[in-house]
Amino acid sequence: MQAAIVLLSGGLDSATTLAIARSEGYACHCLSIDYGQRHRAELNAARRIADAFGAVEHRVTAVDLAGFGGSALTDAEIDVPVDGLRPGIPVTYVPARNTIFLSLALAFAEVRGSRDIFFGANAVDYSGYPDCRPEYMRAFEALANVATKAAIEGHRLTLHTPIIALTKADIIRRGSDLGVEYALTVSCYQATDDGRACGRCDSCRLRRDGFKVAGVVDPTCYA
Amino acid sequence: MQAAIVLLSGGLDSATTLAIARSEGYACHCLSIDYGQRHRAELNAARRIADAFGAVEHRVTAVDLAGFGGSALTDAEIDVPVDGLRPGIPVTYVPARNTIFLSLALAFAEVRGSRDIFFGANAVDYSGYPDCRPEYMRAFEALANVATKAAIEGHRLTLHTPIIALTKADIIRRGSDLGVEYALTVSCYQATDDGRACGRCDSCRLRRDGFKVAGVVDPTCYA
């Protein structure tokens, strides 16, 4: 089995991405990032999901993004919006977060001899983040292919983003077909530490609408 | 004054790069990364250099690369080579290190509203690292310019690598002209915690030869 690195946040999208990577036969090395997010529920969920899908390993790497501030997800002084999606990039955007996460995944891939990174970015039912767009993914893959010793030695790295063009409902249908237990996942931007969702932030709204449109029972535990 | 982010390792190259950024009139926000390197002398040196050059601030951000392993600079079980430079990429290469450092600099730039990152990479008298080459720098700049909210809003980010094409001797001459006190810098891969250099690793050899060729007295404190 080929080794793949799977970035696992603990949310619905990355859990589905892990299920897809497993269904394609990869031995999955999961990576979660402890970046100073508001709550611990995400990382706990990531651990449960990695276990449920028979990941080879699950590594949690710490990086202090809260020290930079500038986002509602890392700075307790900035409120998470709960009034619905608005035009523009919301305050839940974390500066350069995906670039940091992918660069850590790239390091992990090189150490494990993996040429495949799976990343659950989505550019359809999303919050308008710049680093979720297909052109961003292409630019990162181009960078990865000049950045490493493996690249110089001729091993091409592929950045897989299997759900980037799916609607939230399609992601949920796909994951349900693959046996993802969405009760294990936490999407809420301000979940309680034991994983209950606020039901009002952008991420909760997108998730709830997704279950509704998919015709799948929403197993989310709301606070 | 325009704000610039300057990645500061504590070594000769990044100290010179900071001096160049200051000479070009930037207000410098220095960023050092505590990534689990073998010794603390580097970060202490970075602090002294930032002070000496009147940096606006000096932030040290922690990221756990030692957990990944795979390099003599982060894994105490892998010896630092002391027999001179050989063909190929040495074991002191840290997987994806510069990608991780630059992505953190990108986050810092976005939070500080800066459009300029200064990075002291060098592709002449160097150890053959893939992520020190000009094509790597171009790929990162391209990524940065699709990655952020600032990019979407039309603010172009420039990655400055002012010493990338200089020899070590030319870097030292340039820095000396700008008043860099090289006694403050630590280049050794396995310096003692109080900053004394081994004199035998690749980095020490490149540095010592640089001073010799430049005709500048080597102020390095050897162990």
Interface residues (C-beta under 8 A of the other chain):
Chain A: R59 T61 A62 V63 D64 L65 G67 F68 G69 G70 I89 Y93 V94 P95 A96 R97 N98 T99 I100 L102 S103 L104 L106 A107 F108 E110 V111 P130 D131 R133 E135 Y136 A139 F140 A142 L143 A144 V146 A147 T148 K149 A151 I152
Chain B: R59 T61 A62 V63 D64 L65 G67 F68 G69 G70 I89 Y93 V94 P95 A96 R97 N98 T99 I100 L102 S103 L104 L106 A107 F108 E110 V111 P130 D131 R133 E135 Y136 A139 F140 A142 L143 A144 V146 A147 T148 K149 A151 I152
